[in-house]
Amino acid sequence: MSRKAPEGLLIAEMGVIETIESDNVLRWDGEILYVEQDIYHNGQLVHRKYKRRVTKDVARAILAMAGPTH
């Protein structure tokens, strides 16, 4: 299920309000762990399926939840 941020982020230097939609599904492409996001500026789609990397701290927490891999 896709969800839209309730409020956008004002990017003053660009004069736009940015909102993001994501299905919040973690993906692995063999190199990076990421989520796909659709990025909107003032309601207009500017990036479809943008890959946003998961931070190292989040990746470590996920790995810890997954348990040993041996």
Wavefront OBJ file of the C-alpha trace (Angstrom):
o trace
v 0.000 0.000 0.000
v 1.389 3.378 -0.993
v 1.287 6.268 1.417
v 1.863 9.955 0.951
v 3.581 12.116 3.533
v 0.926 14.217 5.279
v 3.016 17.331 4.880
v 5.554 18.276 2.296
v 8.980 19.692 2.883
v 9.500 23.261 1.689
v 12.643 23.586 -0.417
v 12.946 27.360 -0.376
v 15.871 27.636 -2.805
v 13.820 25.808 -5.444
v 10.492 27.362 -4.490
v 8.755 23.975 -4.209
v 7.065 21.792 -1.655
v 8.384 18.242 -1.914
v 6.241 15.249 -0.992
v 7.154 11.587 -1.182
v 5.177 8.398 -1.793
v 6.686 5.006 -0.981
v 5.493 1.442 -0.529
v 8.206 1.138 2.168
v 9.440 -2.182 0.764
v 13.139 -2.844 1.305
v 14.934 -3.921 -1.849
v 18.436 -5.268 -2.491
v 20.034 -4.944 -5.920
v 23.204 -6.849 -5.032
v 25.006 -3.678 -3.991
v 22.691 -1.414 -2.023
v 19.688 -1.762 0.275
v 17.054 0.789 -0.681
v 13.376 1.758 -0.836
v 11.712 3.105 -3.960
v 10.042 6.482 -3.702
v 8.066 8.718 -6.010
v 9.106 12.348 -5.486
v 6.680 15.207 -6.171
v 7.371 18.953 -6.383
v 4.223 21.028 -5.889
v 2.171 17.917 -6.665
v 3.956 17.155 -9.948
v 5.884 13.872 -10.256
v 9.596 14.580 -10.793
v 11.242 11.225 -9.915
v 9.560 7.831 -10.361
v 10.933 4.898 -8.355
v 13.812 6.958 -6.964
v 16.170 4.671 -5.034
v 16.758 6.032 -1.541
v 19.540 4.188 0.243
v 18.837 2.780 3.668
v 21.239 4.190 6.264
v 23.962 1.970 7.707
v 22.313 2.081 11.133
v 18.994 0.856 9.710
v 20.733 -1.853 7.668
v 22.579 -3.055 10.783
v 19.333 -3.171 12.779
v 17.662 -5.204 10.027
v 20.620 -7.571 9.888
v 20.453 -8.038 13.672
v 16.736 -8.891 13.417
v 17.438 -11.420 10.664
v 19.803 -13.333 12.925
v 22.924 -15.308 12.034
v 23.476 -16.037 8.353
v 25.763 -19.061 8.703
l 1 2 3 4 5 6 7 8 9 10 11 12 13 14 15 16 17 18 19 20 21 22 23 24 25 26 27 28 29 30 31 32 33 34 35 36 37 38 39 40 41 42 43 44 45 46 47 48 49 50 51 52 53 54 55 56 57 58 59 60 61 62 63 64 65 66 67 68 69 70
